[in-house]
Amino acid sequence: MTLPRPFDDIAVLVARVLLGVVLVAHGLQKLLTDGIGATGAAFGSMGVPLPSVSAFYAMVAELGGGLLLLVGLVTTVAAGLVALDMLGALILVHVRNGVFVDQGGWELVGLIAVVALLVAAVGGGRYSLDGLLAARRDPTTAASSD
């Protein structure tokens, strides 16, 4: 059983937008506050392989993916790239620190990854650019199309 319309559309919208906001904030932090060089150095100190490349990927996945999720454009691809980013963070850095984020644990990256996977599974929803484009192509498929 699922939520009736329009509640399911609103739930997808809220999840997608809140995920996008969190990701944009983290992407901007890597780009503007810390800088890619410092982010790469921090990744290297944590044992992340190819730290400069990994830092650039994380920034693009978080900032670019977050912006795409905010508007709901190529939602499945953006959410999938975010989930991969978070999986890498989980495996390479956070899992060894336990659950709690204040101890460097995996709870935040785990939740971001799960929400990204769910958004990838259901698509951008009716209230997204993906939904708008799908409605223009075929009004009968506009609900969750990418």
C-alpha positions as CSV (number, residue, x, y, z in Angstrom):
1,M,0.0,0.0,0.0
2,T,1.3,3.5,-0.8
3,L,0.2,7.0,0.0
4,P,-2.6,8.3,-2.0
5,R,-2.0,11.2,-4.4
6,P,-1.1,14.0,-3.9
7,F,0.6,12.9,-0.7
8,D,3.0,10.6,-2.5
9,D,4.0,13.4,-4.8
10,I,4.5,15.7,-1.9
11,A,6.6,13.1,0.0
12,V,8.9,12.7,-3.0
13,L,9.2,16.4,-3.5
14,V,10.1,17.0,0.2
15,A,12.6,14.1,0.3
16,R,14.2,15.3,-3.0
17,V,14.5,18.9,-2.0
18,L,15.8,18.3,1.5
19,L,18.4,15.9,0.2
20,G,19.4,18.5,-2.4
21,V,19.8,21.2,0.2
22,V,22.0,19.0,2.4
23,L,24.1,18.0,-0.6
24,V,24.5,21.5,-2.0
25,A,25.7,22.7,1.4
26,H,28.3,19.9,1.6
27,G,29.4,20.5,-2.0
28,L,29.8,24.2,-1.5
29,Q,31.8,23.5,1.7
30,K,34.2,21.4,-0.3
31,L,34.4,23.9,-3.1
32,L,34.4,27.3,-1.4
33,T,35.0,26.9,2.4
34,D,37.6,24.3,2.5
35,G,38.7,24.3,-1.2
36,I,39.3,21.2,-3.3
37,G,43.0,21.1,-2.4
38,A,42.4,21.1,1.4
39,T,39.5,18.6,0.9
40,G,41.9,16.3,-1.1
41,A,44.5,16.6,1.6
42,A,41.9,15.7,4.3
43,F,40.8,12.7,2.2
44,G,44.4,11.6,1.9
45,S,44.9,11.8,5.7
46,M,41.8,9.6,6.0
47,G,43.2,7.0,3.7
48,V,40.9,7.7,0.7
49,P,42.6,6.5,-2.5
50,L,43.3,9.1,-5.2
51,P,42.4,11.8,-2.7
52,S,42.4,14.8,-5.2
53,V,40.3,12.9,-7.7
54,S,38.0,11.6,-4.9
55,A,37.6,15.1,-3.5
56,F,36.7,16.5,-6.9
57,Y,34.2,13.7,-7.5
58,A,32.6,14.2,-4.1
59,M,32.3,17.9,-4.7
60,V,30.7,17.4,-8.2
61,A,28.4,14.6,-6.9
62,E,27.3,16.7,-3.9
63,L,27.0,20.2,-5.5
64,G,25.9,19.1,-9.0
65,G,23.8,16.2,-7.8
66,G,22.3,18.4,-5.1
67,L,21.3,21.1,-7.6
68,L,19.8,18.5,-10.0
69,L,17.9,16.9,-7.2
70,L,16.5,20.3,-6.1
71,V,14.9,20.9,-9.5
72,G,14.3,17.2,-10.2
73,L,16.3,16.9,-13.4
74,V,17.9,13.6,-14.4
75,T,16.9,12.6,-10.9
76,T,17.8,8.9,-11.1
77,V,21.3,9.5,-12.4
78,A,22.0,12.3,-9.9
79,A,20.7,10.3,-7.0
80,G,22.7,7.3,-8.1
81,L,25.9,9.3,-8.3
82,V,25.2,10.6,-4.8
83,A,24.5,7.1,-3.5
84,L,27.9,6.0,-4.9
85,D,29.6,9.0,-3.3
86,M,28.1,8.2,0.1
87,L,28.9,4.5,-0.3
88,G,32.6,5.4,-0.8
89,A,32.5,7.7,2.3
90,L,30.8,5.0,4.3
91,I,33.3,2.2,3.4
92,L,36.5,4.2,3.2
93,V,36.1,6.5,6.2
94,H,33.0,6.3,8.4
95,V,32.2,2.6,9.0
96,R,35.2,2.1,11.2
97,N,34.1,4.9,13.5
98,G,30.8,3.4,14.6
99,V,27.3,4.8,14.1
100,F,27.3,8.3,15.6
101,V,28.3,11.3,13.4
102,D,29.8,13.2,16.3
103,Q,32.4,10.4,16.5
104,G,33.0,10.3,12.8
105,G,30.5,7.5,12.3
106,W,28.3,6.5,9.4
107,E,24.8,7.7,10.4
108,L,24.7,10.8,8.1
109,V,26.3,9.2,5.1
110,G,24.2,6.1,5.6
111,L,21.0,8.2,5.7
112,I,22.0,10.3,2.7
113,A,22.8,7.1,0.7
114,V,19.4,5.5,1.6
115,V,17.4,8.5,0.7
116,A,19.4,8.9,-2.5
117,L,18.6,5.2,-3.4
118,L,14.9,5.7,-2.7
119,V,14.8,8.9,-4.8
120,A,16.6,7.0,-7.6
121,A,14.1,4.2,-7.3
122,V,11.0,6.4,-7.5
123,G,12.3,9.2,-9.8
124,G,11.8,12.9,-9.5
125,G,8.0,12.7,-9.1
126,R,5.3,14.8,-10.5
127,Y,6.6,18.0,-9.0
128,S,10.0,18.0,-10.8
129,L,11.4,19.0,-14.1
130,D,11.6,15.3,-15.0
131,G,7.8,15.1,-14.3
132,L,7.1,18.2,-16.3
133,L,9.1,16.9,-19.3
134,A,7.4,13.5,-19.1
135,A,4.0,15.2,-19.0
136,R,4.9,17.1,-22.2
137,R,5.9,13.8,-23.9
138,D,3.0,11.7,-22.6
139,P,0.5,13.1,-20.1
140,T,-0.3,9.5,-18.9
141,T,3.3,8.9,-17.6
142,A,4.0,12.1,-15.8
143,A,3.8,10.7,-12.2
144,S,7.3,9.4,-11.6
145,S,9.1,9.5,-14.9
146,D,12.7,10.6,-15.4
